[in-house]
Amino acid sequence: MKSIEILFTNGSVIAPKDIIREIVDFPDSYKDATQAIIKSSEVLDKEGETFIKCASIILPSFGMTRGGPFYGDCNGKLRDCWEAIGTDLIEINCSVRDSGLSRDRYIVELGDSKRDALIAKIWLMMKRLLPLTMTTTTFGLIGASKILFSVLPEIVLPVDTAQWKDVFQTVDLGDILHRMVSDIKKWEKITGKKLNDLDPSKPKRLTTLPSVYNVMAMAARPKD
């Protein structure tokens, strides 16, 4: 089965005006939560307080606290997640801030070899989170991707069940991030526009490339 197009339709680009319309129609709860975590996650503290704050904003906005591993003692579970990946998150956060690159466009502006290494590291972090986000009835990849997105919104895509199964058709977050970068580069080259500039809100709420790409990845899910 072939993966579903996201920024293209039958090989042709989706027009910027159509992406803007999708952004406008997307739930405000997601846009507000994303705006909050983009601002709050700019600098991560070594104690993990910002991590817990940002994840606690994103998880409810995606309905992740209604059941599963984050139902009830969400902070306790998130503290375990921080212990598993906190050191790596601090290192990545410092690299982003020290890079001199646009944070909102970081994943695309980063050089190819550095991006490959970063995505490989993200995938290893994802696998360390899975024992904490997976239950007998919960697809752990979903919660793990959303937790990573909550503090790395310039890099990671939050992927839901239908996206894993029907849109991307892979369980490898690294493959998804490589595809996201390729899609964005191709779309921007053809249109001459920057994907992260399309949110018409004033001020803009979706300013990072993954946050806008996710709107289109959600729109690409099979309607039935």
C-alpha positions as CSV (number, residue, x, y, z in Angstrom):
1,M,0.0,0.0,0.0
2,K,1.4,3.4,-1.0
3,S,1.6,6.1,1.6
4,I,-0.7,9.1,1.3
5,E,0.4,12.5,-0.1
6,I,0.3,15.3,2.3
7,L,1.5,18.6,0.7
8,F,0.7,17.3,-2.8
9,T,-2.3,15.9,-4.7
10,N,-1.6,13.5,-7.6
11,G,1.9,14.9,-7.6
12,S,0.8,18.6,-7.8
13,V,1.3,20.9,-4.9
14,I,-1.5,21.8,-2.6
15,A,-1.9,25.6,-3.0
16,P,-0.9,27.9,-0.1
17,K,-4.4,29.2,0.1
18,D,-5.8,25.7,0.6
19,I,-3.3,25.0,3.4
20,I,-4.2,28.3,5.0
21,R,-7.9,27.2,4.9
22,E,-7.0,23.9,6.6
23,I,-5.1,25.8,9.3
24,V,-8.1,28.2,9.9
25,D,-10.5,25.2,10.2
26,F,-8.2,23.2,12.5
27,P,-9.3,23.1,16.1
28,D,-8.3,26.1,18.2
29,S,-7.4,23.7,21.1
30,Y,-4.5,22.4,19.1
31,K,-3.4,25.8,17.8
32,D,-3.6,27.3,21.3
33,A,-1.7,24.4,22.9
34,T,0.9,24.4,20.2
35,Q,1.5,28.2,20.6
36,A,2.0,27.7,24.3
37,I,4.5,24.9,24.0
38,I,6.5,26.6,21.3
39,K,7.0,29.5,23.6
40,S,7.5,27.5,26.8
41,S,10.0,25.0,25.3
42,E,12.5,27.5,24.0
43,V,14.7,26.8,26.9
44,L,14.6,23.5,28.9
45,D,15.6,23.3,32.5
46,K,17.7,20.5,33.9
47,E,15.0,19.6,36.5
48,G,12.4,18.7,33.9
49,E,9.8,21.2,35.1
50,T,9.4,22.8,31.6
51,F,9.2,19.3,30.1
52,I,6.4,18.3,32.4
53,K,4.6,21.6,31.9
54,C,4.7,21.4,28.1
55,A,3.7,17.7,27.9
56,S,0.9,18.4,30.3
57,I,-0.4,21.0,27.8
58,I,-0.1,18.9,24.7
59,L,-1.4,15.5,26.0
60,P,-4.9,16.7,27.0
61,S,-5.2,18.7,23.8
62,F,-4.9,15.4,21.9
63,G,-7.2,13.6,24.3
64,M,-4.3,11.5,25.7
65,T,-5.3,11.9,29.4
66,R,-8.8,10.4,29.1
67,G,-7.3,6.9,29.5
68,G,-4.2,4.9,29.0
69,P,-0.8,5.5,30.7
70,F,-1.4,9.3,31.3
71,Y,-4.8,8.9,33.0
72,G,-4.6,9.8,36.6
73,D,-1.1,10.4,37.8
74,C,0.1,12.1,34.6
75,N,2.9,14.0,36.3
76,G,4.3,10.9,37.8
77,K,4.5,9.2,34.5
78,L,5.9,12.3,32.8
79,R,8.6,12.4,35.5
80,D,9.6,8.8,34.5
81,C,9.7,10.0,30.9
82,W,12.0,12.8,31.8
83,E,14.3,10.4,33.6
84,A,14.5,8.3,30.4
85,I,15.3,11.1,27.9
86,G,15.9,14.3,29.8
87,T,19.7,14.4,29.2
88,D,19.3,14.0,25.5
89,L,16.5,16.7,25.4
90,I,18.7,19.2,27.1
91,E,21.5,18.5,24.7
92,I,19.3,18.9,21.6
93,N,17.7,22.1,23.1
94,C,21.1,23.6,23.6
95,S,22.2,22.6,20.0
96,V,19.1,24.4,18.6
97,R,19.7,27.5,20.6
98,D,23.5,27.6,19.7
99,S,23.1,26.8,16.0
100,G,22.3,30.3,14.8
101,L,19.5,28.8,12.7
102,S,15.8,29.8,12.7
103,R,14.2,27.7,15.4
104,D,10.9,27.5,13.5
105,R,12.7,26.1,10.4
106,Y,15.5,24.2,12.2
107,I,14.7,20.7,10.9
108,V,15.0,21.9,7.3
109,E,17.8,24.4,7.7
110,L,20.1,21.9,9.5
111,G,22.8,20.3,7.3
112,D,22.0,16.8,5.9
113,S,24.6,14.9,8.0
114,K,23.6,16.7,11.2
115,R,19.9,16.2,10.5
116,D,20.5,12.5,9.9
117,A,22.3,12.2,13.2
118,L,19.6,14.2,15.0
119,I,16.7,12.1,13.6
120,A,18.5,8.9,14.5
121,K,18.9,10.2,18.1
122,I,15.2,11.2,18.2
123,W,14.2,7.6,17.1
124,L,16.4,6.1,19.9
125,M,14.7,8.5,22.4
126,M,11.3,7.4,21.1
127,K,12.2,3.7,21.7
128,R,13.2,4.6,25.3
129,L,9.8,6.2,25.8
130,L,7.8,3.3,24.5
131,P,7.9,1.1,27.7
132,L,6.4,4.1,29.5
133,T,3.7,5.1,26.9
134,M,2.6,1.6,25.9
135,T,-0.1,-0.5,27.6
136,T,-2.0,-3.7,26.5
137,T,-4.6,-1.4,24.9
138,T,-2.5,1.7,24.0
139,F,-0.4,2.3,20.8
140,G,2.7,3.7,22.6
141,L,4.0,5.4,19.6
142,I,1.2,8.0,19.7
143,G,1.9,9.2,23.2
144,A,5.7,9.1,22.7
145,S,5.6,11.3,19.5
146,K,3.3,13.8,21.2
147,I,5.6,14.0,24.3
148,L,8.6,14.7,22.0
149,F,6.7,17.2,20.0
150,S,5.7,19.1,23.2
151,V,9.4,20.1,23.9
152,L,10.8,19.7,20.4
153,P,8.1,21.4,18.3
154,E,10.7,22.6,15.8
155,I,11.8,19.0,15.1
156,V,9.2,16.3,15.9
157,L,5.8,15.6,14.4
158,P,3.0,14.5,16.7
159,V,1.6,11.4,15.0
160,D,-1.8,9.9,15.8
161,T,-3.1,6.3,15.1
162,A,-4.6,6.9,11.7
163,Q,-1.4,8.7,10.6
164,W,0.9,5.8,11.7
165,K,-1.4,3.2,10.0
166,D,-2.9,4.9,7.0
167,V,-0.9,8.1,6.1
168,F,2.7,7.2,6.7
169,Q,2.3,3.4,7.0
170,T,5.4,2.9,9.1
171,V,6.2,2.6,12.8
172,D,9.6,4.4,12.4
173,L,9.4,8.0,13.5
174,G,12.8,8.6,11.8
175,D,11.3,7.6,8.4
176,I,8.4,10.0,9.0
177,L,10.7,13.0,9.9
178,H,12.8,12.3,6.8
179,R,9.7,12.3,4.7
180,M,8.4,15.5,6.3
181,V,11.7,17.3,5.5
182,S,11.7,16.1,1.9
183,D,8.0,17.1,1.4
184,I,8.5,20.6,2.8
185,K,11.7,21.2,0.8
186,K,9.9,20.1,-2.4
187,W,6.8,22.1,-1.7
188,E,8.7,25.3,-0.8
189,K,10.9,25.0,-3.9
190,I,7.9,24.8,-6.2
191,T,5.7,27.4,-4.5
192,G,8.4,29.9,-3.4
193,K,6.6,30.1,0.0
194,K,7.6,29.1,3.5
195,L,5.3,26.6,5.1
196,N,5.8,28.0,8.6
197,D,4.6,31.4,7.5
198,L,1.1,30.3,6.5
199,D,-0.8,30.5,9.8
200,P,-3.0,33.7,9.3
201,S,-3.5,34.1,13.1
202,K,-2.4,37.4,14.6
203,P,-0.1,36.6,16.3
204,K,0.7,33.4,14.5
205,R,0.2,30.3,16.6
206,L,1.6,27.6,14.3
207,T,5.1,28.9,13.6
208,T,7.3,25.8,13.4
209,L,7.4,23.6,10.3
210,P,6.2,20.4,12.1
211,S,3.2,22.2,13.6
212,V,1.9,23.3,10.2
213,Y,2.8,20.0,8.5
214,N,0.8,18.2,11.1
215,V,-2.3,20.1,10.1
216,M,-1.9,18.7,6.6
217,A,-1.0,15.2,7.8
218,M,-4.2,15.2,9.8
219,A,-6.2,16.4,6.7
220,A,-4.7,13.6,4.7
221,R,-6.1,10.8,6.9
222,P,-8.8,8.7,5.1
223,K,-12.2,10.3,5.6
224,D,-13.9,7.0,6.4
